[in-house]
Amino acid sequence: MTSSSAARRRATINDVARAASVSRQTVSNVVNAPERVAPDTLARVQAQIELLGYQPSRAAQTLKQERAGAWGIELNSAGFGRLGAILDTFLIELTTGAASHGSHVVPFTASDPLDPIPAYERFVASRVADGFVLTDTRTSDPRPAWLDAHHVPYAAFGRVWDDPGVTSWVDVDGAAGIDAAVRHLAEQGYERIGYLGWPEGSPVGDDRRSGWARATADLGLAHPEWQATTPQVIDAASSAAAGLIDAVGTGGALVCASDALALGAWRVLVERGLEPGVDVGLVGFDDTDIAEALDLSSLHQPLDQVAERVLHVLGTRADSRDPAVGGLLLDPELVIRSSSKPAGDRTKRKEK
């Protein structure tokens, strides 16, 4: 499409971005925050804006002034199911809590979870929500910067990992939770404690692994080789857990980044005729229905508190970078079940 043909219809931000060979975010910054743009880039984009007759949408500003009493939430935003069943529970808590705040929740999806901005553009233009709840935050997440640039309120379930200036978030302290699980296992007499986590690069996974590294070092139990990584897939988790179970042996234990990974390890133990807790200790994370069904010790996320905090931040319509808001980090609760039985219980069971 040529510049003249684009100008005959209403030019879009994508038209300007293509003509100026920049990203949509750069065009947005030129319009809303020109001080963030290099002078030569600023001049080039402004020239294309004038040439194409681009008129920026003011839907975001209208969104600030005309309230819909609703908050949009994108589902499967990271594309790899980090939250899984946790998102289901969070949505219930958020929807229930929104009613008491005089608002409601409107879910939507992005056709490309790795490039969700077009979905947000459409949703903002529709004026059906006053702002957004973000989930599955990650490094290089384009959403906070775009929402800031368009003055759209948001609150995140999850830290904005690579922009510490953003304060409108609430998260569960995964490192503290895994640390507590390791110390619990050590107190029960498990002598070797390994860790089954996600591949490096997931900020949530890396944070949880750091809790294992910290606690084992503090307790004098550090063995960096007693760890393995796996995607959030049961078969892959079983394969990764097999070698790790060999390494820690009977009397050892595993802490896992999720209940799904713990289920993979559980399957290996059962196939080998070993009993979780009695022979090898096992702790998961998220306290899902899987954990309850298997009597698996797991870390419970306080999702009711997360939802309430998110709704409070949205309701105050505070600036996303207001230091007075402050990101809130909540501790998970270790729910102890039979998979992390005390050493004495193991001895009694073997004597019977």
DAURRA-V673413 format. One record per residue. D_FIRST is the distance of its C-alpha to the first C-alpha in Angstrom with 1 decimal. Layout:
# DAURRA-V673413
d_first=D_FIRST
d_first=D_FIRST
This chain:
# DAURRA-V673413
d_first=0.0
d_first=3.8
d_first=6.8
d_first=8.3
d_first=6.4
d_first=6.6
d_first=10.1
d_first=11.1
d_first=11.6
d_first=13.3
d_first=11.5
d_first=12.6
d_first=14.3
d_first=11.8
d_first=9.0
d_first=11.7
d_first=12.9
d_first=9.9
d_first=9.7
d_first=13.5
d_first=14.0
d_first=16.4
d_first=17.4
d_first=17.3
d_first=21.0
d_first=20.7
d_first=18.6
d_first=21.3
d_first=24.0
d_first=22.7
d_first=23.0
d_first=26.2
d_first=28.0
d_first=26.9
d_first=30.2
d_first=28.9
d_first=26.1
d_first=26.9
d_first=26.9
d_first=24.4
d_first=21.8
d_first=22.7
d_first=22.1
d_first=18.7
d_first=17.5
d_first=19.3
d_first=17.6
d_first=14.1
d_first=15.7
d_first=17.1
d_first=14.1
d_first=11.9
d_first=15.1
d_first=15.2
d_first=18.5
d_first=19.9
d_first=21.6
d_first=25.3
d_first=26.1
d_first=27.7
d_first=30.0
d_first=30.8
d_first=31.7
d_first=34.3
d_first=35.9
d_first=35.9
d_first=37.5
d_first=37.0
d_first=39.9
d_first=37.8
d_first=36.4
d_first=33.5
d_first=34.1
d_first=31.6
d_first=33.3
d_first=33.1
d_first=31.1
d_first=32.0
d_first=31.6
d_first=35.0
d_first=37.5
d_first=39.3
d_first=40.9
d_first=41.5
d_first=44.4
d_first=44.7
d_first=41.5
d_first=43.2
d_first=46.2
d_first=44.3
d_first=42.3
d_first=45.7
d_first=47.1
d_first=44.1
d_first=44.1
d_first=47.8
d_first=47.8
d_first=45.1
d_first=47.3
d_first=50.0
d_first=47.5
d_first=46.5
d_first=43.0
d_first=41.4
d_first=38.8
d_first=35.5
d_first=34.2
d_first=30.6
d_first=28.8
d_first=25.6
d_first=23.8
d_first=23.6
d_first=26.8
d_first=25.8
d_first=22.6
d_first=24.1
d_first=22.4
d_first=19.9
d_first=23.1
d_first=24.8
d_first=22.0
d_first=22.3
d_first=26.1
d_first=26.4
d_first=24.4
d_first=26.8
d_first=29.7
d_first=32.1
d_first=33.4
d_first=34.8
d_first=33.8
d_first=33.7
d_first=36.2
d_first=34.8
d_first=36.3
d_first=36.1
d_first=35.3
d_first=34.6
d_first=33.9
d_first=30.4
d_first=29.9
d_first=26.8
d_first=28.2
d_first=30.9
d_first=28.9
d_first=26.1
d_first=28.8
d_first=30.7
d_first=27.7
d_first=27.2
d_first=31.0
d_first=31.3
d_first=34.8
d_first=35.3
d_first=38.2
d_first=38.1
d_first=40.5
d_first=40.4
d_first=40.3
d_first=37.2
d_first=38.2
d_first=36.4
d_first=36.5
d_first=40.2
d_first=39.5
d_first=38.4
d_first=41.5
d_first=40.4
d_first=41.2
d_first=44.2
d_first=44.9
d_first=47.7
d_first=49.4
d_first=49.0
d_first=50.8
d_first=53.8
d_first=53.9
d_first=54.0
d_first=56.6
d_first=58.8
d_first=58.5
d_first=59.7
d_first=62.6
d_first=63.6
d_first=63.7
d_first=65.7
d_first=68.2
d_first=68.7
d_first=69.8
d_first=66.8
d_first=67.3
d_first=64.0
d_first=60.7
d_first=57.4
d_first=53.8
d_first=51.2
d_first=47.7
d_first=44.0
d_first=42.3
d_first=41.9
d_first=38.7
d_first=39.1
d_first=40.2
d_first=42.3
d_first=43.9
d_first=44.6
d_first=46.2
d_first=48.4
d_first=49.4
d_first=50.5
d_first=53.0
d_first=54.6
d_first=54.8
d_first=56.3
d_first=58.9
d_first=60.1
d_first=60.4
d_first=62.4
d_first=64.7
d_first=65.3
d_first=63.6
d_first=60.6
d_first=59.6
d_first=56.0
d_first=56.1
d_first=56.8
d_first=53.2
d_first=50.5
d_first=46.9
d_first=45.1
d_first=42.1
d_first=42.8
d_first=43.9
d_first=47.5
d_first=48.1
d_first=46.6
d_first=48.7
d_first=51.8
d_first=51.2
d_first=50.8
d_first=53.7
d_first=56.1
d_first=56.4
d_first=56.6
d_first=59.4
d_first=61.2
d_first=60.9
d_first=62.3
d_first=64.8
d_first=67.2
d_first=67.9
d_first=64.4
d_first=61.5
d_first=57.7
d_first=55.5
d_first=52.0
d_first=48.7
d_first=48.5
d_first=50.6
d_first=48.4
d_first=49.3
d_first=52.9
d_first=52.9
d_first=52.0
d_first=54.9
d_first=57.1
d_first=56.5
d_first=57.7
d_first=60.8
d_first=61.8
d_first=61.2
d_first=63.6
d_first=66.2
d_first=65.7
d_first=65.8
d_first=63.2
d_first=65.2
d_first=68.5
d_first=67.4
d_first=64.0
d_first=62.8
d_first=59.2
d_first=57.1
d_first=53.6
d_first=51.2
d_first=49.9
d_first=53.0
d_first=51.2
d_first=53.0
d_first=53.2
d_first=55.4
d_first=57.7
d_first=58.1
d_first=59.0
d_first=61.1
d_first=58.8
d_first=59.2
d_first=55.8
d_first=54.3
d_first=53.5
d_first=50.5
d_first=51.5
d_first=48.4
d_first=50.1
d_first=50.4
d_first=46.9
d_first=45.6
d_first=48.0
d_first=46.9
d_first=43.1
d_first=43.9
d_first=46.1
d_first=43.4
d_first=40.8
d_first=43.5
d_first=44.3
d_first=40.6
d_first=41.6
d_first=39.2
d_first=37.9
d_first=39.4
d_first=42.6
d_first=45.5
d_first=47.8
d_first=45.8
d_first=46.2
d_first=45.0
d_first=47.7
d_first=48.8
d_first=51.0
d_first=53.5
d_first=53.4
d_first=56.8
d_first=58.4
d_first=59.6
d_first=62.5
d_first=63.2
d_first=65.2
d_first=62.7
d_first=64.0
d_first=67.7
d_first=70.2
d_first=71.9
d_first=75.1
d_first=73.6
d_first=72.6
d_first=76.1
d_first=77.7
d_first=75.5
d_first=76.4
d_first=80.1
d_first=80.1
